Amino acid sequence: MNVLKKKVSLKERNWSDKEIEQLITSYEARKCLWDISCVNYMNRDAKELAYKEVEEELIVYGITRDEFKLKWKGVRGQFMREVGHCCNCHNSCFTHACNSDCVTGKDTRNISLDCCLFV
């Protein structure tokens, strides 16, 4: 018997700027959640501990783990879209060198975010 799982829909909450800044600061302080070069990036126990720490910091605002993980996914996605559109390139700066200071040389890993506009 094929059982279809329903995707649990979280009620979208209105995040204040302060809550978003706290979320970003909390994630930024825990490299194992986002930095693939971090030794603990693949360590589930380290990630679980980091998520608990973020949860403790955000519980003050009444934000649950599911809510902040969903919000982080959106914030990260928006950041990647902004980086991809920096310098008004038609393609992602990660995939080609545009005619600006956005990408230095042919190594697309050295990207300067100074030229990007974040709205």
N, C-alpha and C positions, 0 to 999 in steps of 0.2 A: 504494500500500500504506500503510495507516494504522499507524504505529508508536506504540505507547503508551510513554511514559516512566514508569519507576517512580520514585516519590518516594524519594530516598535517606533512609533512617532513621538518624539519629545516635543512638548509644547515649546515653541520658540519664545524665549524670554528676551526682554529688552535689556541689553547689556549697557551699562554706563561706561564712559571712557575710563574711569578709574578702575572698574572691574576688568576691562580688557587690558589695561596697562599692567595690572597685577597678574593676570594670566600670562602675559608675555614675559614678565619679569620672573615668574615662577618657573616657566619652562626654560627660559634662558639660563637659569642657575643650575639646571639639571641636564647636562649634556647627553646623558645616556638616553634621553627621550627624543633627541633630534639629531645628534651628531654621529654620523655613521663611522667616523674615525675614532670614536670613544671606545675604550676597552670594554665597557659595560653595555654597549649598545645592544648586543645580542643576549645579554644576561636578563632573563625574565625576572629573577628575584630583585635585581637592582632596579629594574624598571617599575616593578610593583611598589617597592619602597619609595621611589621618586614620585609615583602617582599618589601614594598616601600622603606624602609631604605637600604636594600641590593641593590635594584635597583639603588638608588641614588649614592651609593658607586661605583657600577660597570659601571654606565653610562659613567664615565670618559674614560673607555676602549672601549666604543661603544657596550657594551654587554646588550642585552635586557633581560627582565624577562623570556621569554620562553627559551632563550639560557642558562641562568644561572640555571634555574630549571632543564633543561635537563642535563646539565653538572653535577649538584649536584647529580642527580640520579646515574650517572655513577661513580662519585668519591665515593659516599657512597657505591655503590655496590662493587667497587674494594676494598675498605677498608674492607668490610665484608668478601670478598673472602680471603683476606690476613690474617685476624684474624682467619678465618676458617682453614687456612693451616699452622698456626703457629706451630712451633715445629715439622714440617713434619708429623703431624697427618694425618691419612687417612680419619678421620671423623672430623667434626667440634668440636673445643674445647668447644663449647657451649653445646654439647650434650653428651659428655663423658669425663672422666678424663684420660688424657694420662699419660705416665710414665715420666713426666718431671715437671719442676717448673712452667709450663704454667698455670696449674690449681691447686689451692691450696685446698687440702682436697676434699670433695665431693660436696662442694658448687660451682657449675660451674659459678656463678655470679662473683666470685672473680678471674678475669683473669688478669694476668700480661702481658702487651704488650711488656715488655722489651725483651722477648725471640723471638719476631716476627721480621722477616726480611721484610722490605718494599723496593721494588725495584722501 
